[in-house]
Amino acid sequence: MVLSGFVKEKRKQAGLSQPELAEKAGVGLRFIRDLEQGKPSLRLDKVNQVLKLFGHIMEPVPMDRNKIAE
């Protein structure tokens, strides 16, 4: 699953609005909007602040070399 969709799904499951998620995570509303819209460049520390609320973190994972172009 793509990060943007994951965060949006988890936020909705938690019954949070974007402003509520931003406040709980300690990031700006603009950051949450950018994250959920799939902005290609985001600060990893802030991404992890948001993911931490859902019990997750970003980390290196093996890459499928057949999907490099995606």
C-alpha positions in Angstrom: 0.0 0.0 0.0 1.2 3.5 -0.8 2.0 5.7 2.2 -0.6 8.3 1.4 -3.4 5.8 1.3 -2.2 4.1 4.4 -2.2 7.3 6.5 -5.6 8.3 5.1 -7.1 4.9 5.9 -5.6 4.8 9.4 -6.8 8.3 10.1 -10.4 7.5 9.0 -10.3 4.2 11.1 -9.3 6.3 14.1 -12.2 8.7 13.4 -9.9 11.7 13.1 -10.1 14.7 10.8 -7.0 16.0 9.2 -6.7 18.9 11.7 -7.1 16.5 14.6 -4.4 14.2 13.2 -2.1 17.1 12.7 -2.6 18.3 16.3 -2.1 14.8 17.8 1.0 14.2 15.7 2.5 17.6 16.4 2.7 18.5 12.7 1.0 21.2 10.6 -2.3 20.7 8.8 -0.5 21.4 5.5 1.9 18.5 6.1 -1.0 16.1 6.7 -2.6 17.3 3.5 0.6 16.9 1.5 1.2 13.5 3.0 -2.3 12.2 2.1 -2.0 13.7 -1.4 1.2 11.8 -2.0 3.7 14.7 -2.2 6.9 13.1 -3.4 9.2 14.9 -0.9 8.4 15.0 2.8 10.5 15.2 5.9 11.0 11.7 7.2 11.0 12.8 10.8 7.6 14.3 10.4 6.3 11.2 8.5 7.4 9.1 11.5 5.7 11.4 13.9 2.4 10.7 12.1 3.0 7.0 11.7 4.0 6.6 15.4 0.3 7.4 16.3 -0.7 4.2 14.4 2.1 2.1 15.7 4.3 2.2 12.6 7.5 3.7 11.3 9.2 4.1 7.9 12.1 1.8 7.5 14.2 0.3 4.7 12.6 -2.8 3.1 13.8 -5.0 0.2 12.9 -3.7 -3.2 11.4 -5.7 -6.0 13.7 -4.8 -8.8 10.9 -5.4 -11.3 9.1 -2.4 -9.9 11.9 0.1 -10.0 10.2 2.3 -12.7 7.1 2.8 -10.6 
